[in-house]
Amino acid sequence: MQRIFAPTFGWVTAHVFRKTTATILEESGQSPRHIADQLGHAQTTTTMDDYVGRRARDPEAAGHLEQALRDIHEHGRQTPEGPAI
């Protein structure tokens, strides 16, 4: 089976999804213990130090990142070209 999206989404790893999961749960008000349990961590310090995103220090930079991700997301909604069936 050919990996059609490999070049486009090569940056996506299981670790990226774990960090995203931790950050979303933290932003929704979940406790560090609940987040650690979800990720299978025995220590909440591992969860908070390595997986939960830091707060934006520069709102302007955060705005640029959000816009870039929004653009990527919008382009991702287009039907990708794949092998003819």
C-alpha positions, 0 to 999 in steps of 0.5 A, a space after each residue: 500500500 502506497 503512503 499517499 500522505 507521508 510527505 505532507 504529514 511526515 511531521 505527525 508522530 504519536 508524540 505530537 498527538 500525545 502533546 496535543 491531547 495533554 494540552 487540550 485536556 489541560 486547557 479544558 480544566 482537567 487536573 494534572 493527575 487526570 491528564 497523566 492517567 490518560 497518557 499512562 504516566 505514573 508521575 504528573 511531573 512527566 506529564 506537565 514538564 514534557 507534554 503540556 504546552 506552555 502558555 503563549 509568551 508573545 500574543 503576536 507570535 501565537 497569533 501568527 502560529 494560529 493563522 498558519 495552522 488555520 491555513 494548513 487546516 483549510 488546505 487539508 480540507 481539500 480532497 487530496 489527489 490520490 491514485 486513480 481507482 
